[in-house]
Amino acid sequence: NAGVIQTPRHKVTGKGQEATLWCEPISGHSAVFWYRQTIVQGLEFLTYFRNQAPIDDSGMPKERFSAQMPNQSHSTLKIQSTQPQDSAVYLCASSVDWAEQYFGPGTRLTVL
Amino acid sequence: GDQVEQSPSALSLHEGTGSALRCNFTTTMRAVQWFQQNSRGSLINLFYLASGTKENGRLKSTFNSKESYSTLHIRDAQLEDSGTYFCAAANNNAPRFGAGTKLSVKP
């Protein structure tokens, strides 16, 4: 069991570019969660899927951010027109149910 | 408003001593999970509780859903226990995190 896999581990983009972050949940887990961590804001919930369906995206910024889960083996978080304030560690977690979570190592996004 | 209030925000312990971390919830939660975030940033699962108490080595956690709080007790602290500890709690939605307790264990 490789655990939750996130790629890339580090990404540097220029302001205005697009960034796509990937998450592969643990096999058999039906729920996938995305969080963002910064020193100032701490761990912020972004969105989550259950059985590939979007359930709660209340934490997603209204513009530029989108998430998909096209199949049970991966989810993507896309940020269009990245801004310096988007710099953060983006964490993906998966779970068998909606509560006990297992986290990936995160993707550190730096927007210059 | 904030659903998960975690305290203290920082804690310093000498090796061999112990203390308790606490999370209070402003709404009824169905389950709580505790994590340690190490120096590399990885979130390590410590406990998941829907009720009651669990113990693992020098760590013990309790979740009282009726009174809306959870605690994490650390005894005989070791240097490798240093890091940031988070609780996360869920009702019927995705778990929300507390702000974390930064623990420093000193020789």
Interface residues (C-beta under 8 A of the other chain):
Chain A: F33 Y35 G42 L43 F45 Y48 I55 D56 V89 L91 A93 W98 A99 E100 Q101 Y102 F103 P105 G106
Chain B: R30 A31 Q33 F35 R40 G41 S42 L43 N45 Y48 A50 F86 A88 A90 N93 A94 P95 R96 F97 A99 G100
